Amino acid sequence: MPNIRDFTSALRQRPGVDAVLVLGKDGLLIEGFAAPGLNTEDLAARVPALVSEAESLGKATQQGPLNTAILEHQKGYAIIAALADETLLLVLLRPSADLGGLLFDVRRYRGNIASLI
């Protein structure tokens, strides 16, 4: 039976993926991988503030809880996805990565991923 490490390993094998983290909404790292020079604990600690603001926006606009957020930076993308009530996924991608394919897979397998935690 696959586990969360199998999932993060599969994602990090994709071309252009620099980091894959599964974390709690409290910012504590559950499982993660990051390219050299990136600190997984530091990255995980920064995500909850973004999610909190996105949740506030969803409430104010009556659009509901956050499912997925995509941040485009000058040198790549950050995808943040809610996996379960208290669990999040962060994937950092280079501009050359297949953003669409990864988003499709995260949305398609969100429930399966959450069941591994």
Backbone torsions as a table, in degrees:
resi	resn	phi	psi	omega
1	MET	NA	131.8	-179.2
2	PRO	-67.7	154.6	176.5
3	ASN	-125.5	-179.5	-175.2
4	ILE	-64.0	-32.0	178.0
5	ARG	-66.4	-37.6	176.0
6	ASP	-61.4	-42.4	179.8
7	PHE	-63.7	-49.2	-179.2
8	THR	-65.2	-35.2	177.4
9	SER	-63.8	-42.2	179.6
10	ALA	-63.8	-41.6	179.5
11	LEU	-66.7	-41.6	-176.6
12	ARG	-70.8	-15.7	177.0
13	GLN	-75.6	-16.9	-179.3
14	ARG	-67.8	141.7	178.3
15	PRO	-61.4	134.7	175.4
16	GLY	88.8	1.0	179.3
17	VAL	-88.7	122.6	179.9
18	ASP	-100.2	-22.6	179.8
19	ALA	-158.7	145.0	173.1
20	VAL	-137.8	119.2	-179.4
21	LEU	-130.1	137.7	167.9
22	VAL	-111.5	127.8	-174.6
23	LEU	-143.8	162.3	174.0
24	GLY	-82.2	160.4	177.1
25	LYS	-65.0	-10.3	175.6
26	ASP	-85.9	-3.7	178.4
27	GLY	90.8	3.4	178.8
28	LEU	-84.6	131.4	-178.3
29	LEU	-71.0	130.4	175.7
30	ILE	-98.0	-48.0	179.1
31	GLU	-154.7	142.7	179.3
32	GLY	-170.3	160.1	176.8
33	PHE	-140.3	140.6	173.6
34	ALA	-145.7	147.3	177.0
35	ALA	-61.7	157.2	177.5
36	PRO	-52.1	138.4	-179.7
37	GLY	95.4	-11.3	177.4
38	LEU	-108.8	132.2	-177.7
39	ASN	-99.1	113.9	-175.9
40	THR	-61.6	-40.3	-179.2
41	GLU	-65.6	-42.0	178.8
42	ASP	-65.4	-43.7	178.2
43	LEU	-60.7	-46.6	-179.0
44	ALA	-60.6	-38.2	-178.4
45	ALA	-67.9	-22.5	-177.9
46	ARG	-86.2	-19.1	-174.2
47	VAL	-70.0	-42.7	-175.1
48	PRO	-57.1	-34.5	179.0
49	ALA	-64.1	-41.3	176.8
50	LEU	-63.0	-44.9	-178.7
51	VAL	-64.9	-41.3	179.1
52	SER	-59.3	-44.6	178.9
53	GLU	-67.7	-38.4	177.7
54	ALA	-65.4	-38.3	176.8
55	GLU	-64.7	-40.6	177.8
56	SER	-63.0	-41.2	177.7
57	LEU	-63.8	-44.0	178.3
58	GLY	-60.5	-37.7	178.3
59	LYS	-69.9	-45.4	-178.2
60	ALA	-65.3	-31.7	-178.8
61	THR	-96.1	2.5	179.9
62	GLN	59.1	32.6	177.9
63	GLN	-98.7	-3.4	175.2
64	GLY	89.5	-174.7	-177.1
65	PRO	-66.2	158.7	178.5
66	LEU	-70.1	132.0	170.4
67	ASN	-102.8	-53.9	-177.3
68	THR	-146.4	139.4	174.0
69	ALA	-125.0	139.7	177.7
70	ILE	-121.7	124.2	177.0
71	LEU	-112.0	127.4	177.3
72	GLU	-105.4	119.8	177.1
73	HIS	-107.1	171.9	-179.0
74	GLN	-59.2	-33.9	-175.4
75	LYS	-116.5	22.4	176.8
76	GLY	154.3	-168.3	-175.5
77	TYR	-124.7	152.9	169.7
78	ALA	-124.4	126.3	175.1
79	ILE	-110.3	128.5	175.4
80	ILE	-120.3	124.8	-178.7
81	ALA	-129.8	137.0	173.1
82	ALA	-77.6	125.0	178.5
83	LEU	-96.5	-40.8	179.1
84	ALA	-149.1	-177.6	-176.1
85	ASP	-53.5	-39.2	-175.1
86	GLU	-121.6	16.4	-176.0
87	THR	-128.5	137.4	-177.1
88	LEU	-126.8	159.4	175.0
89	LEU	-122.4	133.6	172.8
90	LEU	-121.7	127.3	174.9
91	VAL	-126.6	126.6	175.7
92	LEU	-104.0	131.5	-175.7
93	LEU	-127.8	146.5	170.2
94	ARG	-78.6	160.1	-179.0
95	PRO	-57.8	-25.9	-177.9
96	SER	-79.5	-9.8	-176.5
97	ALA	-70.6	159.7	178.1
98	ASP	-83.3	83.0	-177.9
99	LEU	-60.1	-47.0	-178.2
100	GLY	-60.9	-44.9	179.5
101	GLY	-63.5	-41.1	179.8
102	LEU	-67.2	-43.2	177.5
103	LEU	-59.9	-43.6	178.8
104	PHE	-58.1	-47.6	-178.5
105	ASP	-66.4	-40.3	178.4
106	VAL	-61.7	-46.3	179.7
107	ARG	-65.3	-41.5	-177.2
108	ARG	-67.4	-39.7	-174.2
109	TYR	-105.6	12.0	-178.2
110	ARG	-50.9	-47.9	-179.8
111	GLY	-63.3	-41.9	178.5
112	ASN	-64.6	-41.0	179.6
113	ILE	-63.2	-45.2	-178.6
114	ALA	-60.7	-34.4	-178.6
115	SER	-69.9	-16.4	180.0
116	LEU	-80.6	-15.9	-174.2
117	ILE	-86.1	NA	NA
